[in-house]
Amino acid sequence: MSESASSGVGMSVASAFAGMRSVAPVVFRAGCPDCRGRFELAASALRLAIGATSRTTFYSFTCPDCGASVRKPAGERIVELLTGGGVRTLRLHSTL
């Protein structure tokens, strides 16, 4: 038997994911400062921008009630929650 067959490297995608269950989509609670609406947004409705400082790190979304573009500061905990929940992230600074 070849080394790859005995080590499981030749495993099919179906068998590799056979035991996985589907996961409920993550939703985030948010509010609009313009219309004061309160709602839940899917990760795909949010964008996270990570800047060089806390002043340039923020998340943004479009209010589903009034259509306003909303931008709010994102501290360390918010960044952790949003990235863990699958929100698309843009790094605004170099890591050099």
C-alpha positions as CSV (number, residue, x, y, z in Angstrom):
1,M,0.0,0.0,0.0
2,S,1.3,3.5,-0.8
3,E,2.2,5.9,2.0
4,S,-0.5,8.4,1.0
5,A,-3.2,5.7,1.0
6,S,-2.2,4.5,4.5
7,S,-2.0,8.0,6.0
8,G,-5.5,9.0,4.8
9,V,-4.2,11.7,2.4
10,G,-6.3,10.2,-0.4
11,M,-9.6,10.8,1.5
12,S,-12.5,12.1,-0.5
13,V,-14.1,15.5,0.2
14,A,-17.4,13.8,1.0
15,S,-15.8,11.6,3.7
16,A,-13.8,14.5,5.1
17,F,-16.9,16.5,5.7
18,A,-19.3,13.7,6.5
19,G,-19.7,14.4,10.2
20,M,-20.1,18.2,9.9
21,R,-23.5,19.8,10.5
22,S,-24.8,23.0,9.0
23,V,-24.3,26.1,11.1
24,A,-26.9,28.8,11.7
25,P,-26.0,32.1,10.0
26,V,-24.5,34.7,12.4
27,V,-26.5,37.9,12.8
28,F,-25.5,41.1,14.5
29,R,-27.7,43.6,16.2
30,A,-27.2,47.2,15.1
31,G,-28.9,50.5,15.2
32,C,-29.1,53.6,13.0
33,P,-28.1,57.0,14.5
34,D,-30.2,58.7,11.8
35,C,-33.6,57.1,12.1
36,R,-33.0,55.3,15.4
37,G,-34.0,52.0,13.8
38,R,-32.9,48.8,15.6
39,F,-32.4,45.6,13.5
40,E,-30.3,42.5,12.9
41,L,-27.9,42.3,10.0
42,A,-26.2,39.3,8.4
43,A,-22.4,39.2,8.3
44,S,-22.6,39.9,4.5
45,A,-24.3,43.3,5.2
46,L,-21.4,44.6,7.3
47,R,-17.9,45.7,6.4
48,L,-15.0,46.0,8.8
49,A,-12.0,48.3,8.2
50,I,-9.0,47.8,10.4
51,G,-6.7,50.9,10.5
52,A,-3.4,51.6,12.2
53,T,-5.1,53.1,15.2
54,S,-8.4,52.7,17.1
55,R,-9.5,56.0,15.5
56,T,-9.2,54.5,12.0
57,T,-10.8,51.1,12.8
58,F,-14.5,51.0,12.1
59,Y,-17.4,49.0,10.7
60,S,-20.0,50.1,8.3
61,F,-23.4,49.1,6.9
62,T,-26.4,50.6,5.2
63,C,-29.5,51.1,7.3
64,P,-32.2,48.8,6.0
65,D,-34.9,51.2,7.4
66,C,-33.8,54.5,6.0
67,G,-30.9,53.7,3.6
68,A,-28.4,55.8,5.5
69,S,-24.7,54.9,5.3
70,V,-23.6,54.2,8.9
71,R,-20.0,54.1,10.1
72,K,-19.2,53.2,13.7
73,P,-15.9,52.8,15.6
74,A,-14.8,49.3,16.3
75,G,-12.8,48.5,19.4
76,E,-10.8,45.4,20.0
77,R,-13.8,43.3,21.1
78,I,-16.0,44.4,18.2
79,V,-13.3,43.5,15.8
80,E,-13.0,40.1,17.4
81,L,-16.8,39.5,17.2
82,L,-17.1,40.7,13.6
83,T,-14.1,38.8,12.2
84,G,-15.2,35.6,14.1
85,G,-18.7,36.0,12.6
86,G,-17.5,36.2,9.0
87,V,-17.7,39.9,8.3
88,R,-15.5,40.9,5.3
89,T,-12.4,42.8,6.5
90,L,-10.2,45.4,4.9
91,R,-6.9,46.2,6.4
92,L,-6.0,49.9,6.0
93,H,-2.5,49.7,7.3
94,S,0.7,47.8,6.5
95,T,1.9,45.1,8.9
96,L,5.6,46.0,8.2
